Amino acid sequence: MKKIALIEIKSKAGNVFEVSKMPRLGLPALGAHLKEAGYDVSLYAGAVEKLKWKEILEADLVGLSIISVTSTDSYRVAGYLRSRGIPVVIGGIHASLMQEEALQHADYVIRGEADFTFPALLECLQKGEEPSDVAGVSYWKNGEMVHNPGLGAWVNMDDLPIPDLSLFVQGSPLKPLQAVPVATSRGCPFDCTFCCVTQMFGRQYRYRSVELVLEELSRYQGRSIFFCDDNFAAHPRHTKEMLRGMLERKIKLRGWGAQFRVESARDDELMTLMRRTGGDIAYVGLESINPETLEAYNKKQSVEDIKESIRLFHDYRVRVHGMFVLGSDSDTLDTIRETAEFALETRIDSVQFMVLTPLPGTVLYHQMEKEGRLLTRDWELYDGMHVVFQPARMTPEELQGGMYQAYRRFYSLRNVFSNTFLTGWQSSLYRGIGSHMVRQLYPYYKWYDQVLGRLQQELKPEQKSVEIKVLGAVDSPDQGKEAALEVLTSENRGIFYVKLRGLLNKMNLAQLNRTLKDMIPARCLRLVVNTEELSFSSQKTTADFTRWINRLSKRVSRLQLQIGEKQKGMMRGSYLNKILKFACFSEPRLVSDLPQVQDPFSKDR
């Protein structure tokens, strides 16, 4: 077991992160560690259909790093790989907090920091031993889940190698990087109720030695850097020592940015060092201009603190990217409108207006779950751009529309050049990109606004059944006889189910297409097509059905095709494209490849 592939799936279009080409550093750091240990390691990142699957399928083992929004696609990939006999290990923050869900799709799950757990697991597997002594690992034993105790202590940052970004395969959409990610610390001493950072890395703030950070930065002379620490200046003395070291070693960067809290702007020495070393943008967690909301979020900052920090950053010619979270129980539509106006009045350079998202494992998630306010557990929508809960003082549709209108107000064309003489042309560039994205996303969010209505329905799913009977087509072995096809449909909270029974041939496939156009909406959130009781009249019909399914998939946000063993053998040799291939995977341990989707036509219901 020497050839290891590590994969990070890119989140789908429909959110503001789709323009980002920056990988998270978990896999490059782990890859460097494995490379030192003698493994042949390759890293892959991007959309499912763009990855180099021929190379990936040659791996002895595949590791997947997942966050909530990428978990659905990652689970599909895991099932496909396991169906090809390749062991799969899943890790990352979503798997750490939802280990039993993740283990349904993997051979092993690593909880928490994987830097030393993953190599220890590989060593056990090479010896053919059960990983019973590997801390933080969950696995299957005799059909039962086993969860080993977690790590007893947090990882020492100085024990980690420098992340090796060169391990990403050539041709990856990550190359060239717009900015090189560098991590100087883990953990955060604060504990915001909606944040999952402390769940994964703890409240103990740990940082790398200045010497190691400077060694890494010296490799990136002339490049742009993004310090991806959750709170870059949580330990100001260490941060300033590092910046002084950059000056002493004459490490000249094209520019750099990092995530700060508002109080960092009041540290004159820190701000002076930031400008002298090329720091030109601060990503600041402003969160809200509603005092009640700031208190509910446990931010430990005031609106006056926010105003003062923006002014001080600008005094040092540092651009401010303000990050707001909309939709707390104290927020109203007026709050959202006022937030957009506040961002313009204080001359923030660029903004993120994200809706409050109860990420799995957070205090907020457990609160929402207890109160019955979650509209869906479709993790693909948990990206901060989709409303997935019932707000207290507005409807989900009002919150979704309010977020979009806030973006539209801030990124209007007349505001693009407002900060050019304050913080430079890059501020205008960011606003120009934002203006383009807002226009591009309008049709998508208009559609999702309609989906929200269905997600709020608590009605018992209505089931319909249609029987299609036509004469056998020329490709049917029973030429001249009737080919009967039964179509059952059901809807529940934005998910449409279609179950097909009987014989499918060329003629009733055409009728099936016309029938479903009348039975399901032009666009829906999820479509589940069950073909386990469907027979095909010929291989040609199988190919035609496959092409039809691919066309159908363009009308839905997510298509799930449930197939039996018999159909799987036939369809593998047909015209399945890569996207459909991963929608079709079959996993014997699972009822369904979507965690919360159950067959409404099951005899057990």
C-alpha atoms as one frame of an Amber mdcrd trajectory, in Angstrom:
protein
   0.000   0.000   0.000   2.381   2.645  -1.289   0.375   4.720  -3.771  -1.922
   7.146  -1.924  -4.351   9.626  -3.480  -5.753  12.451  -1.364  -8.804  14.309
  -2.712 -10.567  17.570  -1.875 -13.824  18.002  -3.795 -14.700  21.559  -4.846
 -18.065  22.917  -3.707 -20.715  23.386  -6.371 -21.629  26.617  -8.149 -24.232
  28.834  -6.548 -22.128  30.511  -3.874 -19.501  33.227  -3.595 -16.679  30.733
  -3.054 -16.748  29.328  -6.593 -14.145  31.859  -7.786 -11.635  30.776  -5.145
  -8.748  28.630  -6.364  -7.175  28.199  -2.954  -6.994  24.734  -1.358  -7.244
  24.085   2.339  -3.892  23.111   3.816  -4.873  19.845   5.504  -4.025  17.637
   2.532  -0.758  19.399   1.493   0.489  19.110   5.087  -0.541  15.451   5.316
   0.892  14.765   1.868   4.274  16.187   2.895   4.258  13.962   5.972   3.430
  10.847   3.933   6.045  11.709   1.318   8.704  11.895   4.035   7.565   8.450
   5.192   8.210   7.004   1.726   4.719   6.925   0.236   3.938   7.843  -3.369
   1.420  10.648  -2.748  -0.692  12.668  -5.178  -3.175  15.401  -4.284  -6.287
  16.157  -6.341  -8.687  19.076  -5.963 -11.570  20.375  -8.032 -15.017  19.487
  -9.299 -15.746  15.754  -9.492 -15.925  15.582 -13.268 -12.598  17.420 -13.736
 -10.397  15.181 -11.610  -7.966  12.717 -13.190  -9.858   9.527 -12.476  -7.613
   7.235 -14.487  -4.748   8.112 -12.128  -6.892   8.037  -8.996  -8.159   4.530
  -9.771  -4.552   3.290  -9.734  -4.150   4.233  -6.046  -3.868   1.605  -3.311
  -5.886   3.797  -0.939  -7.766   7.104  -1.255  -8.287   9.733   1.424 -11.087
  12.304   1.179 -11.124  15.539   3.168 -14.664  16.885   3.500 -16.551  19.860
   4.820 -20.334  19.910   5.104 -20.999  21.492   1.721 -18.820  18.957  -0.133
 -19.862  15.867   1.833 -22.605  14.697  -0.576 -20.310  14.625  -3.608 -17.513
  13.145  -1.510 -19.759  10.314  -0.317 -20.639   9.481  -3.910 -16.979   9.422
  -4.890 -16.210   7.210  -1.890 -18.900   4.727  -2.905 -17.645   4.601  -6.464
 -14.056   4.003  -5.345 -15.091   1.277  -2.905 -17.111  -0.428  -5.642 -13.805
  -0.624  -7.536 -12.136  -2.303  -4.547 -10.167   0.730  -3.352 -10.170   1.362
   0.446 -11.404   4.828   1.399 -10.524   6.973   4.429 -12.648  10.057   5.117
 -11.525  12.927   7.327 -12.071  16.649   7.741 -14.289  18.749   9.950 -17.649
  17.343   8.769 -16.494  13.750   9.178 -15.082  14.554  12.609 -18.395  15.926
  13.838 -20.649  13.486  11.939 -18.490  10.366  12.158 -21.294   7.798  12.042
 -22.751   9.343   8.897 -19.317   9.493   7.240 -18.525   5.900   8.214 -21.565
   4.738   6.242 -19.589   5.673   3.137 -16.026   4.765   4.098 -13.837   1.977
   5.410 -12.270   4.304   7.980 -13.003   7.756   9.377 -10.374   9.949  11.032
 -11.749  12.336  13.643  -9.920  15.560  14.396  -6.358  16.330  13.327  -5.139
  13.646  10.910  -1.455  14.654  10.716  -0.187  11.647  12.675  -3.342   9.522
  12.799  -3.406   8.898   9.041   0.216   7.575   8.839  -0.429   5.387  11.900
  -3.524   3.952  10.226  -1.593   3.223   7.028   1.086   1.421   9.020  -1.545
  -0.840  10.594  -3.129  -1.597   7.241   0.228  -2.474   5.685   0.813  -4.979
   8.481  -2.699  -6.377   8.054  -3.575  -5.371  11.603  -6.783  -3.935  13.030
  -6.293  -0.232  13.946  -7.626  -0.753  17.456  -4.818   1.284  19.027  -4.881
   4.212  16.598  -6.444   7.164  18.425  -9.157   9.109  16.631 -10.052   6.366
  14.128 -13.535   4.945  13.518 -13.942   1.745  11.508 -16.098  -1.320  10.901
 -15.670  -4.574  12.792 -18.041  -7.506  12.283 -20.668  -5.182  10.876 -20.477
  -2.837  13.870 -19.002   0.657  14.177 -15.960   1.014  16.389 -14.891   4.477
  17.580 -11.433   4.535  19.121 -10.804   7.162  21.836  -9.690  10.532  20.465
  -6.245  12.058  20.608  -5.230  12.922  24.143  -3.525  16.182  23.148  -3.509
  18.704  20.325  -0.839  18.378  17.637   2.380  20.337  18.209   2.594  22.665
  15.208   6.395  22.507  15.096   6.241  18.739  14.559   4.546  19.265  11.198
   6.380  19.551   7.872   5.852  22.517   5.583   2.776  21.801   3.401   3.861
  20.589  -0.035   1.636  22.305  -2.620   3.658  20.738  -5.436   1.945  17.422
  -4.721  -1.188  18.682  -6.473  -1.224  17.012  -9.873  -0.418  19.018 -12.995
  -3.521  20.224 -14.744  -5.372  20.681 -11.466  -7.726  23.696 -11.455  -5.727
  24.914  -8.458  -2.836  25.945 -10.679  -1.800  28.682 -10.830  -2.776  29.754
  -7.328  -4.020  33.329  -7.014  -2.560  33.469  -3.507  -0.503  30.883  -1.662
  -2.091  29.697   1.608   0.146  29.639   4.693  -0.895  28.601   8.213   0.930
  29.908  11.275  -1.490  28.624  13.933  -4.493  26.469  14.825  -7.295  26.973
  17.310  -9.081  30.095  18.468  -9.417  31.440  22.035 -12.907  32.772  21.257
 -16.059  30.679  21.036 -18.632  32.136  18.626 -21.845  30.105  18.764 -22.085
  29.544  14.996 -18.432  28.626  14.432 -17.090  25.064  14.193 -13.372  25.945
  14.414 -13.116  25.264  18.141 -14.966  21.958  17.644 -12.174  20.821  15.317
  -9.061  22.553  16.640  -9.994  23.597  20.165  -9.787  26.909  22.012  -6.122
  26.406  22.828  -4.282  28.726  20.426  -1.225  26.916  19.045   1.299  28.505
  16.719   4.345  27.475  14.700   7.741  28.801  15.589   8.777  31.998  13.828
  11.742  30.199  12.295   9.567  27.593  10.572   7.119  30.188   9.258   9.946
  32.321   7.843  11.483  29.269   6.181   8.175  28.599   4.443   7.628  32.223
   3.438  11.118  32.437   1.931   9.937  29.929  -0.699   7.283  32.354  -1.912
   9.286  35.499  -2.646   7.289  37.773  -4.937   4.028  35.840  -4.492   0.764
  36.851  -2.857   0.101  35.116   0.464  -3.070  34.407   2.389  -2.469  33.543
   6.040  -5.350  31.125   6.558  -5.276  31.170  10.369  -8.736  31.592  11.840
  -7.392  34.504  13.883  -4.015  35.687  12.584  -3.244  38.022  15.482  -4.715
  36.046  18.374  -1.203  36.154  19.897  -0.017  39.668  18.885   3.516  39.305
  20.223   4.139  36.174  18.141   2.595  37.754  15.042   4.738  40.887  15.345
   7.881  38.818  15.895   7.146  36.962  12.677   6.578  40.197  10.721   9.813
  41.678  12.041  11.565  38.495  10.937  10.228  39.008   7.402  11.829  42.453
   7.344  15.154  41.215   8.738  15.352  38.393   6.167  14.174  40.700   3.402
  11.267  38.429   2.474   9.413  40.516  -0.066   5.913  39.415  -0.941   3.668
  40.763  -3.660   1.089  41.298  -0.920  -0.643  39.401   1.827  -3.921  39.204
   3.698  -5.211  37.474   6.806  -8.253  37.099   9.036  -8.407  39.531  11.954
 -10.707  40.550  14.772 -11.609  44.238  15.085  -9.268  44.909  18.036  -6.185
  44.206  15.894  -6.625  47.548  14.117  -5.982  49.378  17.408  -2.445  47.952
  17.644  -0.351  50.622  15.915   2.824  48.529  15.960   1.019  45.591  14.369
  -0.517  47.810  11.679   2.829  49.466  10.893   4.525  46.079  10.522   1.649
  44.835   8.385   2.110  47.657   5.875   5.909  47.432   5.873   5.767  43.711
   5.024   3.228  44.147   2.230   0.004  43.394   4.099  -2.777  45.013   2.096
  -6.088  43.354   3.008  -7.746  42.390   6.294 -10.599  39.873   6.346 -12.533
  40.964   9.421 -15.326  39.046  11.144 -17.704  41.975  11.701 -20.747  39.647
  11.808 -23.484  42.196  12.592 -24.393  45.815  13.313 -27.201  44.669  15.624
 -25.979  44.822  19.271 -28.375  42.020  20.284 -27.015  39.817  17.520 -23.397
  40.484  18.492 -24.232  39.419  22.034 -26.048  36.287  20.818 -23.043  35.374
  18.639 -20.745  35.847  21.660 -18.519  38.143  19.563 -17.337  40.351  22.450
 -17.315  43.465  20.265 -19.584  46.496  19.753 -20.787  48.417  16.699 -18.475
  51.274  17.701 -15.567  48.814  17.755 -16.477  47.832  14.201 -16.609  51.424
  12.938 -13.309  52.295  14.604 -11.525  49.220  13.208 -12.593  50.001   9.623
 -11.332  53.581   9.976  -8.005  52.486  11.457  -7.357  49.815   8.819  -8.026
  52.423   6.143  -5.652  54.867   7.844  -2.913  52.350   7.088  -4.171  51.869
   3.506  -5.278  48.331   4.322  -8.368  47.180   2.454 -11.176  45.723   4.581
 -13.154  42.676   3.538 -16.082  42.704   5.964 -17.782  39.417   6.777 -21.371
  39.619   8.046 -23.708  36.839   9.224 -27.391  37.638   8.692 -30.456  36.022
  10.216 -30.048  35.780  13.976 -33.152  35.648  16.149 -32.764  39.406  16.718
 -32.481  40.297  13.023 -35.241  41.611  10.781 -35.399  42.659   7.135 -34.631
  46.194   8.296 -31.434  44.903   9.960 -30.279  43.426   6.648 -30.985  46.643
   4.712 -29.225  48.699   7.380 -26.209  46.374   7.230 -25.773  47.007   3.494
 -26.052  50.769   4.053 -23.585  50.564   6.952 -21.058  48.778   4.726 -21.317
  51.555   2.126 -21.254  54.409   4.632 -18.150  53.090   6.413 -16.539  52.455
   3.001 -15.770  48.785   3.512 -13.931  47.661   0.376 -15.660  44.314  -0.152
 -18.179  42.263   1.795 -19.601  38.824   2.389 -23.244  38.792   3.437 -23.704
  35.206   4.574 -26.881  33.791   6.057 -26.603  32.224   9.479 -25.894  28.519
   8.968 -26.236  25.938  11.763 -23.187  23.870  10.854 -23.287  20.302  12.225
 -21.651  20.003  15.625 -21.988  23.657  16.622 -23.978  25.026  19.552 -26.267
  26.698  17.036 -26.977  23.442  15.208 -27.995  21.590  18.354 -30.201  24.525
  19.381 -31.951  24.632  15.990 -32.381  20.866  15.959 -33.902  20.880  19.448
 -36.334  23.633  18.463 -37.336  21.852  15.240 -36.277  24.785  13.046 -34.085
  22.970  10.502 -35.700  22.969   7.070 -33.329  20.430   5.562 -30.279  18.340
   6.353 -29.057  18.495   2.792 -25.473  19.427   3.661 -24.811  20.697   0.153
 -26.946  23.720   1.053 -25.006  24.445   4.272 -22.678  26.945   2.618 -23.860
  30.237   4.073 -25.593  31.180   0.820 -28.777  29.128   1.303 -31.288  29.561
   4.132 -31.696  26.137   5.766 -33.599  27.050   8.933 -36.704  28.926  10.069
 -35.695  32.449  11.186 -37.419  33.959  14.217 -38.472  37.350  12.867 -38.882
  36.804   9.130 -39.673  34.029   6.692 -36.917  31.937   5.079 -37.808  33.555
   1.746 -37.420  37.031   3.235 -34.007  36.177   4.660 -32.842  34.636   1.371
 -34.104  37.595  -0.640 -32.748  40.076   1.896 -29.248  38.603   1.575 -29.384
  38.849  -2.217 -30.667  42.424  -2.131 -27.877  43.383   0.287 -25.323  42.049
  -2.201 -27.087  43.845  -5.029 -27.093  47.142  -3.133 -23.434  46.995  -2.124
 -22.094  45.693  -5.445 -24.141  47.973  -7.703 -22.191  49.371 -10.644 -22.361
  52.915  -9.297 -20.398  51.816  -6.199 -17.579  49.982  -8.009 -15.107  52.898
  -7.993 -16.116  54.449  -4.642 -12.916  53.443  -2.802 -10.367  53.829  -5.601
  -8.749  56.919  -4.068  -9.018  55.535  -0.529  -7.436  52.087  -0.814  -6.457
  51.711  -4.471  -7.544  50.034  -7.690  -7.784  46.552  -6.123 -10.807  47.673
  -4.128 -12.527  48.530  -7.425 -11.461  45.199  -8.877 -13.032  43.270  -5.984
 -16.245  45.248  -6.305 -16.321  44.719 -10.051 -16.008  40.951  -9.592 -18.729
  41.076  -6.939 -21.044  43.017  -9.245 -20.598  40.411 -11.984 -21.225  37.502
  -9.601 -24.412  39.048  -8.188 -25.866  39.312 -11.682 -24.792  35.770 -12.538
 -26.381  34.281  -9.414 -29.749  36.010  -9.719 -31.580  33.201 -11.652 -30.243
  30.577  -9.247 -31.443  32.328  -6.106 -34.747  33.183  -7.735 -35.240  29.458
  -8.217 -34.086  28.604  -4.681 -36.604  31.072  -3.311 -39.302  28.808  -4.780
 -37.642  25.707  -3.332 -37.831  27.217   0.162 -41.618  27.064  -0.010 -41.492
  23.312  -0.572 -38.954  22.794   2.202 -41.407  24.301   4.684 -44.244  21.963
   3.761 -45.054  19.466   6.501 -47.707  17.610   4.464 -47.651  13.830   4.157
 -46.066  12.976   0.794 -48.674  12.408  -1.917 -48.004   9.365  -4.058 -49.145
   9.048  -7.664 -49.001   6.090 -10.010 -49.218   5.945 -13.795 -49.054   2.818
 -15.947 -47.641   3.096 -19.453 -48.455   0.333 -21.950 -47.217   0.408 -25.511
 -46.455  -2.206 -28.170 -42.965  -3.629 -28.041 -40.514  -1.724 -30.219 -38.246
  -3.359 -32.758 -35.441  -3.605 -30.204 -37.620  -5.699 -27.901 -37.200  -9.495
 -27.771 -40.978  -9.674 -27.258 -41.761  -7.874 -30.516 -45.478  -7.224 -30.954
 -46.326  -7.741 -27.284 -47.253  -5.015 -24.825 -44.397  -3.598 -22.744 -45.836
  -2.419 -19.423 -44.065   0.247 -17.395 -45.350   1.508 -14.026 -44.268   4.987
 -12.890 -44.699   5.911  -9.210 -43.944   9.451  -8.025 -43.865  11.113  -4.636
 -42.722  14.466  -3.228 -41.468  15.378   0.229 -39.875  18.697   1.259 -38.379
  19.526  -2.119 -37.313  15.956  -2.979 -39.119  14.160  -5.814 -39.055  10.381
  -6.004 -39.697   8.341  -9.126 -39.853   4.556  -9.051 -39.897   2.624 -12.333
 -41.184  -0.949 -12.567 -41.566  -3.247 -15.539 -40.024  -3.362 -19.009 -38.513
  -0.322 -20.684 -38.233  -0.163 -24.455 -37.824   2.552 -27.068 -41.526   3.395
 -27.287 -42.405   3.651 -23.626 -39.176   5.581 -22.934 -40.568   8.368 -25.111
 -43.874   8.167 -23.252 -42.014   8.155 -19.915 -40.302  11.414 -20.877 -43.655
  13.076 -21.639 -45.226  11.685 -18.457 -42.520  12.965 -16.099 -42.630  16.421
 -17.679 -46.211  16.627 -16.456 -45.609  15.049 -13.043 -42.534  16.904 -11.748
 -41.734  20.638 -11.870 -39.414  22.132 -14.459 -36.767  22.560 -11.740 -36.559
  20.787  -8.406 -34.045  20.490  -5.604 -33.576  16.715  -5.665 -34.780  13.975
  -7.971 -34.396  10.334  -6.920 -34.996   7.751  -9.652 -35.243   4.123  -8.505
 -34.744   1.525 -11.262 -34.143  -1.560  -9.107 -37.321  -3.219 -10.474 -36.800
  -2.053 -14.065 -35.774  -4.275 -16.966 -34.365  -3.070 -20.277 -35.414  -4.578
 -23.600 -31.889  -4.322 -25.018 -28.472  -2.779 -24.596 -29.511  -0.015 -26.994
 -32.470   0.850 -24.739 -30.064   0.997 -21.792 -27.906   3.484 -23.680 -30.951
   5.570 -24.656 -32.146   5.566 -21.032 -28.710   6.687 -19.872 -28.681   9.610
 -22.293 -32.197  10.556 -21.217 -31.167  10.523 -17.535 -28.241  12.800 -18.346
 -30.584  15.290 -20.033 -32.958  15.037 -17.076 -30.126  15.821 -14.656 -29.815
  19.329 -16.123 -33.251  20.207 -14.713 -32.402  19.369 -11.101 -29.923  20.486
  -8.493 -29.081  16.878  -7.654 -30.009  13.645  -9.372 -29.760  10.347  -7.532
 -30.128   7.150  -9.526 -30.676   3.988  -7.484 -29.848   0.879  -9.482 -29.677
  -2.833  -8.798 -26.789  -5.181  -9.493 -28.295  -6.326 -12.801 -28.642  -2.800
 -14.188 -25.225  -1.785 -12.903 -23.557  -4.377 -15.112 -25.441  -3.197 -18.192
 -25.045   0.529 -17.581 -21.317   0.368 -16.938 -20.820  -0.569 -20.552 -23.087
   2.150 -21.900 -22.706   5.884 -22.270 -22.554   6.982 -18.641 -20.588  10.182
 -18.284 -18.505  10.917 -15.217 -21.111  13.027 -13.472 -23.760  10.322 -13.760
 -21.299   7.617 -12.807 -20.992   9.063  -9.336 -24.728   9.652  -9.038 -25.262
   5.954  -9.756 -23.063   4.299  -7.204 -24.559   1.431  -5.243 -23.486   0.653
  -1.701 -24.775  -2.583  -0.131 -24.556  -1.204   3.410 -26.828   1.718   2.588
 -30.511   2.191   1.934 -29.611   5.268  -0.116 -26.574   7.326  -1.054 -28.209
  10.494   0.265 -28.142  10.273   4.077 -31.613  11.661   4.726 -33.393  10.197
   1.688 -35.557   7.112   2.236 -37.553   5.224  -0.359 -41.203   6.362   0.055
 -42.366   3.238  -1.748 -40.659   0.851   0.663 -42.806  -1.918   2.149 -41.617
  -0.828   5.602 -43.369   2.543   5.321
